[in-house]
Amino acid sequence: MKNGADKSRLKYWFEWLDGLVGDQATLDNNDPNYGRARRLFEEIGGYLDAA
């Protein structure tokens, strides 16, 4: 993202992460990867909002 990631690719990953940690989350928040996925989801979301 910091080096100019393709917006369409970021949208793909945002939607994929939304399935893990968004409203229809399939990843349990007790999972050690939940925090990482949530932070990445929020970072990509912020980037897409700003673009």
All heavy atoms as atom14 arrays in JSON, in Angstrom:
{
  "sequence": "MKNGADKSRLKYWFEWLDGLVGDQATLDNNDPNYGRARRLFEEIGGYLDAA",
  "atom14_mask": [
    [1, 1, 1, 1, 1, 1, 1, 1, 0, 0, 0, 0, 0, 0],
    [1, 1, 1, 1, 1, 1, 1, 1, 1, 0, 0, 0, 0, 0],
    [1, 1, 1, 1, 1, 1, 1, 1, 0, 0, 0, 0, 0, 0],
    [1, 1, 1, 1, 0, 0, 0, 0, 0, 0, 0, 0, 0, 0],
    [1, 1, 1, 1, 1, 0, 0, 0, 0, 0, 0, 0, 0, 0],
    [1, 1, 1, 1, 1, 1, 1, 1, 0, 0, 0, 0, 0, 0],
    [1, 1, 1, 1, 1, 1, 1, 1, 1, 0, 0, 0, 0, 0],
    [1, 1, 1, 1, 1, 1, 0, 0, 0, 0, 0, 0, 0, 0],
    [1, 1, 1, 1, 1, 1, 1, 1, 1, 1, 1, 0, 0, 0],
    [1, 1, 1, 1, 1, 1, 1, 1, 0, 0, 0, 0, 0, 0],
    [1, 1, 1, 1, 1, 1, 1, 1, 1, 0, 0, 0, 0, 0],
    [1, 1, 1, 1, 1, 1, 1, 1, 1, 1, 1, 1, 0, 0],
    [1, 1, 1, 1, 1, 1, 1, 1, 1, 1, 1, 1, 1, 1],
    [1, 1, 1, 1, 1, 1, 1, 1, 1, 1, 1, 0, 0, 0],
    [1, 1, 1, 1, 1, 1, 1, 1, 1, 0, 0, 0, 0, 0],
    [1, 1, 1, 1, 1, 1, 1, 1, 1, 1, 1, 1, 1, 1],
    [1, 1, 1, 1, 1, 1, 1, 1, 0, 0, 0, 0, 0, 0],
    [1, 1, 1, 1, 1, 1, 1, 1, 0, 0, 0, 0, 0, 0],
    [1, 1, 1, 1, 0, 0, 0, 0, 0, 0, 0, 0, 0, 0],
    [1, 1, 1, 1, 1, 1, 1, 1, 0, 0, 0, 0, 0, 0],
    [1, 1, 1, 1, 1, 1, 1, 0, 0, 0, 0, 0, 0, 0],
    [1, 1, 1, 1, 0, 0, 0, 0, 0, 0, 0, 0, 0, 0],
    [1, 1, 1, 1, 1, 1, 1, 1, 0, 0, 0, 0, 0, 0],
    [1, 1, 1, 1, 1, 1, 1, 1, 1, 0, 0, 0, 0, 0],
    [1, 1, 1, 1, 1, 0, 0, 0, 0, 0, 0, 0, 0, 0],
    [1, 1, 1, 1, 1, 1, 1, 0, 0, 0, 0, 0, 0, 0],
    [1, 1, 1, 1, 1, 1, 1, 1, 0, 0, 0, 0, 0, 0],
    [1, 1, 1, 1, 1, 1, 1, 1, 0, 0, 0, 0, 0, 0],
    [1, 1, 1, 1, 1, 1, 1, 1, 0, 0, 0, 0, 0, 0],
    [1, 1, 1, 1, 1, 1, 1, 1, 0, 0, 0, 0, 0, 0],
    [1, 1, 1, 1, 1, 1, 1, 1, 0, 0, 0, 0, 0, 0],
    [1, 1, 1, 1, 1, 1, 1, 0, 0, 0, 0, 0, 0, 0],
    [1, 1, 1, 1, 1, 1, 1, 1, 0, 0, 0, 0, 0, 0],
    [1, 1, 1, 1, 1, 1, 1, 1, 1, 1, 1, 1, 0, 0],
    [1, 1, 1, 1, 0, 0, 0, 0, 0, 0, 0, 0, 0, 0],
    [1, 1, 1, 1, 1, 1, 1, 1, 1, 1, 1, 0, 0, 0],
    [1, 1, 1, 1, 1, 0, 0, 0, 0, 0, 0, 0, 0, 0],
    [1, 1, 1, 1, 1, 1, 1, 1, 1, 1, 1, 0, 0, 0],
    [1, 1, 1, 1, 1, 1, 1, 1, 1, 1, 1, 0, 0, 0],
    [1, 1, 1, 1, 1, 1, 1, 1, 0, 0, 0, 0, 0, 0],
    [1, 1, 1, 1, 1, 1, 1, 1, 1, 1, 1, 0, 0, 0],
    [1, 1, 1, 1, 1, 1, 1, 1, 1, 0, 0, 0, 0, 0],
    [1, 1, 1, 1, 1, 1, 1, 1, 1, 0, 0, 0, 0, 0],
    [1, 1, 1, 1, 1, 1, 1, 1, 0, 0, 0, 0, 0, 0],
    [1, 1, 1, 1, 0, 0, 0, 0, 0, 0, 0, 0, 0, 0],
    [1, 1, 1, 1, 0, 0, 0, 0, 0, 0, 0, 0, 0, 0],
    [1, 1, 1, 1, 1, 1, 1, 1, 1, 1, 1, 1, 0, 0],
    [1, 1, 1, 1, 1, 1, 1, 1, 0, 0, 0, 0, 0, 0],
    [1, 1, 1, 1, 1, 1, 1, 1, 0, 0, 0, 0, 0, 0],
    [1, 1, 1, 1, 1, 0, 0, 0, 0, 0, 0, 0, 0, 0],
    [1, 1, 1, 1, 1, 0, 0, 0, 0, 0, 0, 0, 0, 0]
  ],
  "atom14_positions": [
    [[0.82, -1.19, 0.0], [0.0, 0.0, 0.0], [0.87, 1.25, 0.0], [0.53, 2.21, -0.67], [-0.91, 0.03, 1.22], [-2.05, -0.92, 1.13], [-3.28, -0.79, 2.43], [-2.36, -0.46, 3.88], [0.0, 0.0, 0.0], [0.0, 0.0, 0.0], [0.0, 0.0, 0.0], [0.0, 0.0, 0.0], [0.0, 0.0, 0.0], [0.0, 0.0, 0.0]],
    [[1.91, 1.23, 0.76], [2.75, 2.41, 0.87], [3.49, 2.71, -0.42], [3.88, 3.83, -0.66], [3.74, 2.23, 2.02], [3.06, 2.16, 3.36], [4.03, 1.88, 4.48], [3.26, 1.74, 5.78], [4.12, 1.36, 6.87], [0.0, 0.0, 0.0], [0.0, 0.0, 0.0], [0.0, 0.0, 0.0], [0.0, 0.0, 0.0], [0.0, 0.0, 0.0]],
    [[3.65, 1.71, -1.26], [4.34, 1.9, -2.53], [3.37, 2.04, -3.69], [3.76, 1.85, -4.83], [5.29, 0.72, -2.79], [6.42, 0.69, -1.78], [6.84, 1.72, -1.3], [6.91, -0.49, -1.48], [0.0, 0.0, 0.0], [0.0, 0.0, 0.0], [0.0, 0.0, 0.0], [0.0, 0.0, 0.0], [0.0, 0.0, 0.0], [0.0, 0.0, 0.0]],
    [[2.13, 2.37, -3.42], [1.16, 2.6, -4.49], [0.48, 1.33, -4.97], [0.53, 1.02, -6.15], [0.0, 0.0, 0.0], [0.0, 0.0, 0.0], [0.0, 0.0, 0.0], [0.0, 0.0, 0.0], [0.0, 0.0, 0.0], [0.0, 0.0, 0.0], [0.0, 0.0, 0.0], [0.0, 0.0, 0.0], [0.0, 0.0, 0.0], [0.0, 0.0, 0.0]],
    [[-0.15, 0.6, -4.09], [-0.85, -0.63, -4.46], [-2.04, -0.32, -5.37], [-2.63, 0.75, -5.3], [-1.33, -1.35, -3.21], [0.0, 0.0, 0.0], [0.0, 0.0, 0.0], [0.0, 0.0, 0.0], [0.0, 0.0, 0.0], [0.0, 0.0, 0.0], [0.0, 0.0, 0.0], [0.0, 0.0, 0.0], [0.0, 0.0, 0.0], [0.0, 0.0, 0.0]],
    [[-2.37, -1.27, -6.21], [-3.5, -1.15, -7.12], [-4.8, -1.14, -6.33], [-5.05, -2.04, -5.51], [-3.46, -2.32, -8.1], [-4.6, -2.31, -9.08], [-5.06, -1.22, -9.45], [-5.01, -3.41, -9.5], [0.0, 0.0, 0.0], [0.0, 0.0, 0.0], [0.0, 0.0, 0.0], [0.0, 0.0, 0.0], [0.0, 0.0, 0.0], [0.0, 0.0, 0.0]],
    [[-5.64, -0.14, -6.56], [-6.88, 0.02, -5.8], [-7.81, -1.18, -5.95], [-8.43, -1.62, -4.98], [-7.59, 1.3, -6.23], [-8.78, 1.64, -5.39], [-9.36, 2.99, -5.76], [-10.57, 3.29, -4.9], [-11.16, 4.58, -5.23], [0.0, 0.0, 0.0], [0.0, 0.0, 0.0], [0.0, 0.0, 0.0], [0.0, 0.0, 0.0], [0.0, 0.0, 0.0]],
    [[-7.91, -1.75, -7.15], [-8.79, -2.9, -7.34], [-8.3, -4.1, -6.53], [-9.1, -4.86, -6.0], [-8.91, -3.26, -8.82], [-7.67, -3.69, -9.33], [0.0, 0.0, 0.0], [0.0, 0.0, 0.0], [0.0, 0.0, 0.0], [0.0, 0.0, 0.0], [0.0, 0.0, 0.0], [0.0, 0.0, 0.0], [0.0, 0.0, 0.0], [0.0, 0.0, 0.0]],
    [[-7.0, -4.25, -6.42], [-6.44, -5.35, -5.62], [-6.71, -5.13, -4.14], [-7.01, -6.07, -3.4], [-4.94, -5.46, -5.89], [-4.35, -6.75, -5.44], [-4.77, -7.86, -6.36], [-4.19, -9.09, -5.88], [-4.79, -10.25, -5.94], [-5.96, -10.36, -6.49], [-4.23, -11.32, -5.47], [0.0, 0.0, 0.0], [0.0, 0.0, 0.0], [0.0, 0.0, 0.0]],
    [[-6.6, -3.89, -3.7], [-6.89, -3.58, -2.3], [-8.36, -3.83, -1.99], [-8.69, -4.31, -0.89], [-6.52, -2.14, -1.98], [-5.03, -1.84, -1.9], [-4.81, -0.35, -1.66], [-4.34, -2.67, -0.83], [0.0, 0.0, 0.0], [0.0, 0.0, 0.0], [0.0, 0.0, 0.0], [0.0, 0.0, 0.0], [0.0, 0.0, 0.0], [0.0, 0.0, 0.0]],
    [[-9.25, -3.53, -2.93], [-10.68, -3.8, -2.72], [-10.92, -5.3, -2.56], [-11.72, -5.71, -1.72], [-11.5, -3.26, -3.89], [-11.7, -1.78, -3.86], [-12.52, -1.34, -5.04], [-13.68, -0.55, -4.53], [-14.52, -0.01, -5.58], [0.0, 0.0, 0.0], [0.0, 0.0, 0.0], [0.0, 0.0, 0.0], [0.0, 0.0, 0.0], [0.0, 0.0, 0.0]],
    [[-10.21, -6.1, -3.36], [-10.33, -7.56, -3.25], [-9.94, -8.01, -1.85], [-10.68, -8.76, -1.21], [-9.45, -8.23, -4.3], [-9.28, -9.71, -4.05], [-10.25, -10.61, -4.44], [-8.15, -10.2, -3.39], [-10.11, -11.97, -4.19], [-8.0, -11.54, -3.13], [-8.98, -12.42, -3.54], [-8.84, -13.76, -3.28], [0.0, 0.0, 0.0], [0.0, 0.0, 0.0]],
    [[-8.8, -7.55, -1.35], [-8.33, -7.96, -0.03], [-9.21, -7.4, 1.07], [-9.43, -8.06, 2.09], [-6.87, -7.55, 0.19], [-5.95, -8.42, -0.59], [-5.16, -8.05, -1.64], [-5.74, -9.83, -0.42], [-4.49, -9.15, -2.12], [-4.81, -10.25, -1.39], [-6.25, -10.78, 0.45], [-4.39, -11.56, -1.5], [-5.83, -12.1, 0.34], [-4.9, -12.48, -0.62]],
    [[-9.75, -6.19, 0.87], [-10.65, -5.61, 1.85], [-11.9, -6.48, 2.0], [-12.34, -6.77, 3.12], [-11.02, -4.18, 1.44], [-11.93, -3.5, 2.41], [-11.43, -2.99, 3.59], [-13.27, -3.35, 2.15], [-12.26, -2.34, 4.5], [-14.12, -2.71, 3.05], [-13.6, -2.21, 4.22], [0.0, 0.0, 0.0], [0.0, 0.0, 0.0], [0.0, 0.0, 0.0]],
    [[-12.46, -6.91, 0.88], [-13.65, -7.76, 0.91], [-13.33, -9.11, 1.54], [-14.13, -9.67, 2.29], [-14.21, -7.93, -0.49], [-14.83, -6.65, -1.01], [-15.24, -6.73, -2.47], [-15.2, -7.84, -3.05], [-15.58, -5.67, -3.03], [0.0, 0.0, 0.0], [0.0, 0.0, 0.0], [0.0, 0.0, 0.0], [0.0, 0.0, 0.0], [0.0, 0.0, 0.0]],
    [[-12.16, -9.66, 1.25], [-11.75, -10.95, 1.82], [-11.6, -10.82, 3.34], [-12.09, -11.66, 4.09], [-10.44, -11.4, 1.17], [-10.0, -12.74, 1.6], [-10.46, -13.95, 1.15], [-9.0, -13.04, 2.58], [-9.79, -14.97, 1.79], [-8.9, -14.44, 2.67], [-8.17, -12.25, 3.38], [-8.0, -15.06, 3.54], [-7.29, -12.88, 4.23], [-7.22, -14.27, 4.31]],
    [[-10.93, -9.76, 3.77], [-10.76, -9.54, 5.21], [-12.09, -9.25, 5.89], [-12.28, -9.62, 7.05], [-9.78, -8.4, 5.46], [-8.31, -8.73, 5.2], [-7.5, -7.45, 5.12], [-7.78, -9.66, 6.26], [0.0, 0.0, 0.0], [0.0, 0.0, 0.0], [0.0, 0.0, 0.0], [0.0, 0.0, 0.0], [0.0, 0.0, 0.0], [0.0, 0.0, 0.0]],
    [[-13.01, -8.6, 5.18], [-14.33, -8.33, 5.73], [-15.03, -9.64, 6.1], [-15.72, -9.73, 7.1], [-15.16, -7.54, 4.72], [-16.49, -7.08, 5.3], [-16.55, -6.79, 6.51], [-17.45, -6.97, 4.54], [0.0, 0.0, 0.0], [0.0, 0.0, 0.0], [0.0, 0.0, 0.0], [0.0, 0.0, 0.0], [0.0, 0.0, 0.0], [0.0, 0.0, 0.0]],
    [[-14.81, -10.68, 5.31], [-15.38, -11.98, 5.62], [-14.77, -12.61, 6.87], [-15.41, -13.43, 7.53], [0.0, 0.0, 0.0], [0.0, 0.0, 0.0], [0.0, 0.0, 0.0], [0.0, 0.0, 0.0], [0.0, 0.0, 0.0], [0.0, 0.0, 0.0], [0.0, 0.0, 0.0], [0.0, 0.0, 0.0], [0.0, 0.0, 0.0], [0.0, 0.0, 0.0]],
    [[-13.56, -12.21, 7.19], [-12.89, -12.75, 8.39], [-13.21, -11.96, 9.64], [-13.43, -12.54, 10.7], [-11.37, -12.75, 8.19], [-10.79, -13.72, 7.18], [-9.29, -13.52, 7.09], [-11.11, -15.15, 7.56], [0.0, 0.0, 0.0], [0.0, 0.0, 0.0], [0.0, 0.0, 0.0], [0.0, 0.0, 0.0], [0.0, 0.0, 0.0], [0.0, 0.0, 0.0]],
    [[-13.2, -10.64, 9.53], [-13.31, -9.81, 10.74], [-14.41, -8.76, 10.67], [-14.59, -7.99, 11.61], [-11.96, -9.12, 11.05], [-10.89, -10.14, 11.36], [-11.53, -8.2, 9.92], [0.0, 0.0, 0.0], [0.0, 0.0, 0.0], [0.0, 0.0, 0.0], [0.0, 0.0, 0.0], [0.0, 0.0, 0.0], [0.0, 0.0, 0.0], [0.0, 0.0, 0.0]],
    [[-15.16, -8.69, 9.6], [-16.22, -7.69, 9.44], [-17.51, -8.12, 10.11], [-17.53, -8.92, 11.05], [0.0, 0.0, 0.0], [0.0, 0.0, 0.0], [0.0, 0.0, 0.0], [0.0, 0.0, 0.0], [0.0, 0.0, 0.0], [0.0, 0.0, 0.0], [0.0, 0.0, 0.0], [0.0, 0.0, 0.0], [0.0, 0.0, 0.0], [0.0, 0.0, 0.0]],
    [[-18.62, -7.62, 9.6], [-19.93, -7.9, 10.18], [-20.29, -9.38, 10.17], [-20.95, -9.88, 11.07], [-21.03, -7.12, 9.44], [-20.9, -5.62, 9.66], [-20.3, -5.22, 10.69], [-21.4, -4.86, 8.82], [0.0, 0.0, 0.0], [0.0, 0.0, 0.0], [0.0, 0.0, 0.0], [0.0, 0.0, 0.0], [0.0, 0.0, 0.0], [0.0, 0.0, 0.0]],
    [[-19.89, -10.08, 9.14], [-20.18, -11.52, 9.01], [-18.93, -12.34, 9.35], [-18.61, -13.33, 8.69], [-20.64, -11.84, 7.58], [-21.84, -11.05, 7.13], [-23.09, -11.4, 7.91], [-23.3, -12.54, 8.29], [-23.93, -10.4, 8.13], [0.0, 0.0, 0.0], [0.0, 0.0, 0.0], [0.0, 0.0, 0.0], [0.0, 0.0, 0.0], [0.0, 0.0, 0.0]],
    [[-18.22, -11.95, 10.37], [-16.92, -12.54, 10.72], [-16.96, -14.05, 10.87], [-17.84, -14.6, 11.52], [-16.39, -11.91, 11.99], [0.0, 0.0, 0.0], [0.0, 0.0, 0.0], [0.0, 0.0, 0.0], [0.0, 0.0, 0.0], [0.0, 0.0, 0.0], [0.0, 0.0, 0.0], [0.0, 0.0, 0.0], [0.0, 0.0, 0.0], [0.0, 0.0, 0.0]],
    [[-15.97, -14.7, 10.26], [-15.8, -16.14, 10.42], [-14.61, -16.44, 11.32], [-14.45, -17.58, 11.74], [-15.58, -16.83, 9.06], [-14.43, -16.28, 8.43], [-16.79, -16.66, 8.16], [0.0, 0.0, 0.0], [0.0, 0.0, 0.0], [0.0, 0.0, 0.0], [0.0, 0.0, 0.0], [0.0, 0.0, 0.0], [0.0, 0.0, 0.0], [0.0, 0.0, 0.0]],
    [[-13.79, -15.44, 11.6], [-12.61, -15.62, 12.44], [-12.97, -15.21, 13.86], [-13.46, -14.11, 14.11], [-11.46, -14.77, 11.91], [-10.08, -15.0, 12.47], [-9.6, -16.43, 12.15], [-9.09, -14.01, 11.88], [0.0, 0.0, 0.0], [0.0, 0.0, 0.0], [0.0, 0.0, 0.0], [0.0, 0.0, 0.0], [0.0, 0.0, 0.0], [0.0, 0.0, 0.0]],
    [[-12.74, -16.1, 14.81], [-13.03, -15.86, 16.22], [-12.05, -14.83, 16.77], [-10.85, -14.9, 16.5], [-12.92, -17.18, 16.97], [-13.3, -17.07, 18.43], [-13.65, -15.97, 18.89], [-13.25, -18.1, 19.11], [0.0, 0.0, 0.0], [0.0, 0.0, 0.0], [0.0, 0.0, 0.0], [0.0, 0.0, 0.0], [0.0, 0.0, 0.0], [0.0, 0.0, 0.0]],
    [[-12.53, -13.89, 17.57], [-11.62, -12.87, 18.1], [-10.64, -13.42, 19.13], [-9.77, -12.7, 19.58], [-12.37, -11.65, 18.62], [-13.25, -11.95, 19.8], [-13.31, -13.09, 20.27], [-13.94, -10.95, 20.3], [0.0, 0.0, 0.0], [0.0, 0.0, 0.0], [0.0, 0.0, 0.0], [0.0, 0.0, 0.0], [0.0, 0.0, 0.0], [0.0, 0.0, 0.0]],
    [[-10.77, -14.67, 19.49], [-9.77, -15.33, 20.35], [-8.62, -15.89, 19.53], [-7.61, -16.31, 20.09], [-10.4, -16.45, 21.17], [-11.35, -15.9, 22.21], [-11.13, -14.83, 22.76], [-12.41, -16.63, 22.48], [0.0, 0.0, 0.0], [0.0, 0.0, 0.0], [0.0, 0.0, 0.0], [0.0, 0.0, 0.0], [0.0, 0.0, 0.0], [0.0, 0.0, 0.0]],
    [[-8.77, -15.91, 18.21], [-7.72, -16.4, 17.32], [-6.56, -15.4, 17.32], [-6.78, -14.2, 17.25], [-8.29, -16.54, 15.9], [-7.34, -17.21, 14.95], [-6.24, -16.65, 14.73], [-7.68, -18.28, 14.43], [0.0, 0.0, 0.0], [0.0, 0.0, 0.0], [0.0, 0.0, 0.0], [0.0, 0.0, 0.0], [0.0, 0.0, 0.0], [0.0, 0.0, 0.0]],
    [[-5.32, -15.87, 17.42], [-4.18, -14.95, 17.45], [-4.05, -14.11, 16.18], [-3.44, -13.04, 16.21], [-2.96, -15.85, 17.63], [-3.43, -17.24, 17.4], [-4.91, -17.26, 17.54], [0.0, 0.0, 0.0], [0.0, 0.0, 0.0], [0.0, 0.0, 0.0], [0.0, 0.0, 0.0], [0.0, 0.0, 0.0], [0.0, 0.0, 0.0], [0.0, 0.0, 0.0]],
    [[-4.61, -14.55, 15.08], [-4.53, -13.79, 13.83], [-5.62, -12.74, 13.71], [-5.57, -11.91, 12.8], [-4.59, -14.74, 12.64], [-3.38, -15.61, 12.57], [-2.26, -15.12, 12.66], [-3.59, -16.9, 12.42], [0.0, 0.0, 0.0], [0.0, 0.0, 0.0], [0.0, 0.0, 0.0], [0.0, 0.0, 0.0], [0.0, 0.0, 0.0], [0.0, 0.0, 0.0]],
    [[-6.6, -12.75, 14.6], [-7.71, -11.81, 14.51], [-7.22, -10.36, 14.59], [-7.62, -9.53, 13.79], [-8.73, -12.07, 15.62], [-9.89, -11.11, 15.58], [-10.99, -11.37, 14.78], [-9.87, -9.93, 16.32], [-12.05, -10.48, 14.72], [-10.92, -9.03, 16.26], [-12.01, -9.31, 15.46], [-13.04, -8.43, 15.39], [0.0, 0.0, 0.0], [0.0, 0.0, 0.0]],
    [[-6.37, -10.06, 15.54], [-5.88, -8.69, 15.71], [-5.14, -8.19, 14.49], [-5.34, -7.06, 14.04], [0.0, 0.0, 0.0], [0.0, 0.0, 0.0], [0.0, 0.0, 0.0], [0.0, 0.0, 0.0], [0.0, 0.0, 0.0], [0.0, 0.0, 0.0], [0.0, 0.0, 0.0], [0.0, 0.0, 0.0], [0.0, 0.0, 0.0], [0.0, 0.0, 0.0]],
    [[-4.29, -9.02, 13.92], [-3.55, -8.64, 12.71], [-4.49, -8.4, 11.56], [-4.37, -7.42, 10.83], [-2.55, -9.74, 12.33], [-1.4, -9.83, 13.24], [-0.4, -10.87, 12.72], [0.3, -11.41, 13.84], [0.24, -12.67, 14.24], [-0.47, -13.54, 13.59], [0.91, -13.06, 15.29], [0.0, 0.0, 0.0], [0.0, 0.0, 0.0], [0.0, 0.0, 0.0]],
    [[-5.44, -9.31, 11.38], [-6.4, -9.18, 10.28], [-7.26, -7.94, 10.46], [-7.54, -7.22, 9.5], [-7.27, -10.44, 10.18], [0.0, 0.0, 0.0], [0.0, 0.0, 0.0], [0.0, 0.0, 0.0], [0.0, 0.0, 0.0], [0.0, 0.0, 0.0], [0.0, 0.0, 0.0], [0.0, 0.0, 0.0], [0.0, 0.0, 0.0], [0.0, 0.0, 0.0]],
    [[-7.67, -7.67, 11.68], [-8.51, -6.5, 11.95], [-7.76, -5.2, 11.66], [-8.31, -4.28, 11.05], [-8.99, -6.54, 13.41], [-9.94, -5.45, 13.77], [-11.27, -5.68, 13.14], [-12.07, -4.48, 13.22], [-13.3, -4.37, 12.77], [-13.87, -5.4, 12.22], [-13.95, -3.26, 12.87], [0.0, 0.0, 0.0], [0.0, 0.0, 0.0], [0.0, 0.0, 0.0]],
    [[-6.51, -5.13, 12.09], [-5.71, -3.92, 11.83], [-5.5, -3.72, 10.34], [-5.6, -2.6, 9.84], [-4.37, -4.0, 12.57], [-4.5, -3.74, 14.05], [-3.15, -3.6, 14.72], [-2.34, -4.81, 14.63], [-2.42, -5.84, 15.46], [-3.32, -5.83, 16.43], [-1.62, -6.87, 15.32], [0.0, 0.0, 0.0], [0.0, 0.0, 0.0], [0.0, 0.0, 0.0]],
    [[-5.21, -4.78, 9.61], [-5.02, -4.67, 8.17], [-6.32, -4.27, 7.49], [-6.34, -3.42, 6.59], [-4.51, -6.0, 7.6], [-4.15, -6.01, 6.13], [-3.13, -4.94, 5.79], [-3.63, -7.38, 5.73], [0.0, 0.0, 0.0], [0.0, 0.0, 0.0], [0.0, 0.0, 0.0], [0.0, 0.0, 0.0], [0.0, 0.0, 0.0], [0.0, 0.0, 0.0]],
    [[-7.44, -4.85, 7.93], [-8.76, -4.5, 7.41], [-9.02, -3.0, 7.59], [-9.45, -2.31, 6.66], [-9.81, -5.33, 8.15], [-11.24, -5.0, 7.84], [-11.78, -5.32, 6.61], [-12.04, -4.4, 8.79], [-13.12, -5.03, 6.33], [-13.37, -4.12, 8.52], [-13.91, -4.42, 7.28], [0.0, 0.0, 0.0], [0.0, 0.0, 0.0], [0.0, 0.0, 0.0]],
    [[-8.74, -2.48, 8.77], [-8.96, -1.06, 9.04], [-8.0, -0.18, 8.25], [-8.39, 0.88, 7.76], [-8.83, -0.79, 10.54], [-9.97, -1.4, 11.33], [-9.78, -1.33, 12.83], [-8.72, -0.86, 13.29], [-10.71, -1.74, 13.55], [0.0, 0.0, 0.0], [0.0, 0.0, 0.0], [0.0, 0.0, 0.0], [0.0, 0.0, 0.0], [0.0, 0.0, 0.0]],
    [[-6.75, -0.61, 8.1], [-5.78, 0.18, 7.34], [-6.15, 0.25, 5.87], [-6.12, 1.32, 5.27], [-4.39, -0.43, 7.5], [-3.3, 0.42, 6.87], [-1.92, -0.12, 7.13], [-1.75, -1.0, 7.99], [-0.98, 0.37, 6.47], [0.0, 0.0, 0.0], [0.0, 0.0, 0.0], [0.0, 0.0, 0.0], [0.0, 0.0, 0.0], [0.0, 0.0, 0.0]],
    [[-6.54, -0.88, 5.29], [-6.96, -0.88, 3.88], [-8.22, -0.06, 3.71], [-8.35, 0.71, 2.75], [-7.14, -2.32, 3.37], [-5.8, -3.03, 3.28], [-7.81, -2.31, 1.99], [-5.9, -4.5, 2.94], [0.0, 0.0, 0.0], [0.0, 0.0, 0.0], [0.0, 0.0, 0.0], [0.0, 0.0, 0.0], [0.0, 0.0, 0.0], [0.0, 0.0, 0.0]],
    [[-9.16, -0.22, 4.63], [-10.39, 0.57, 4.58], [-10.12, 2.06, 4.61], [-10.73, 2.83, 3.85], [0.0, 0.0, 0.0], [0.0, 0.0, 0.0], [0.0, 0.0, 0.0], [0.0, 0.0, 0.0], [0.0, 0.0, 0.0], [0.0, 0.0, 0.0], [0.0, 0.0, 0.0], [0.0, 0.0, 0.0], [0.0, 0.0, 0.0], [0.0, 0.0, 0.0]],
    [[-9.21, 2.48, 5.45], [-8.85, 3.9, 5.53], [-8.21, 4.37, 4.24], [-8.48, 5.48, 3.76], [0.0, 0.0, 0.0], [0.0, 0.0, 0.0], [0.0, 0.0, 0.0], [0.0, 0.0, 0.0], [0.0, 0.0, 0.0], [0.0, 0.0, 0.0], [0.0, 0.0, 0.0], [0.0, 0.0, 0.0], [0.0, 0.0, 0.0], [0.0, 0.0, 0.0]],
    [[-7.37, 3.54, 3.67], [-6.72, 3.89, 2.41], [-7.75, 4.03, 1.29], [-7.7, 4.98, 0.51], [-5.68, 2.83, 2.05], [-4.97, 3.11, 0.75], [-3.87, 3.97, 0.72], [-5.38, 2.53, -0.45], [-3.21, 4.24, -0.47], [-4.74, 2.8, -1.63], [-3.65, 3.64, -1.64], [-3.01, 3.92, -2.82], [0.0, 0.0, 0.0], [0.0, 0.0, 0.0]],
    [[-8.69, 3.11, 1.23], [-9.73, 3.15, 0.19], [-10.66, 4.34, 0.38], [-11.09, 4.95, -0.6], [-10.53, 1.84, 0.17], [-9.76, 0.62, -0.32], [-10.6, -0.64, -0.12], [-9.36, 0.76, -1.77], [0.0, 0.0, 0.0], [0.0, 0.0, 0.0], [0.0, 0.0, 0.0], [0.0, 0.0, 0.0], [0.0, 0.0, 0.0], [0.0, 0.0, 0.0]],
    [[-10.95, 4.7, 1.63], [-11.79, 5.88, 1.9], [-11.11, 7.16, 1.46], [-11.75, 8.08, 0.96], [-12.15, 5.97, 3.38], [-13.19, 4.96, 3.81], [-13.88, 4.41, 2.93], [-13.31, 4.73, 5.02], [0.0, 0.0, 0.0], [0.0, 0.0, 0.0], [0.0, 0.0, 0.0], [0.0, 0.0, 0.0], [0.0, 0.0, 0.0], [0.0, 0.0, 0.0]],
    [[-9.78, 7.21, 1.65], [-9.03, 8.41, 1.3], [-8.81, 8.54, -0.2], [-8.61, 9.64, -0.7], [-7.69, 8.4, 2.02], [0.0, 0.0, 0.0], [0.0, 0.0, 0.0], [0.0, 0.0, 0.0], [0.0, 0.0, 0.0], [0.0, 0.0, 0.0], [0.0, 0.0, 0.0], [0.0, 0.0, 0.0], [0.0, 0.0, 0.0], [0.0, 0.0, 0.0]],
    [[-8.87, 7.42, -0.91], [-8.57, 7.45, -2.35], [-9.73, 7.95, -3.17], [-10.82, 8.03, -2.85], [-8.2, 6.05, -2.82], [0.0, 0.0, 0.0], [0.0, 0.0, 0.0], [0.0, 0.0, 0.0], [0.0, 0.0, 0.0], [0.0, 0.0, 0.0], [0.0, 0.0, 0.0], [0.0, 0.0, 0.0], [0.0, 0.0, 0.0], [0.0, 0.0, 0.0]]
  ]
}
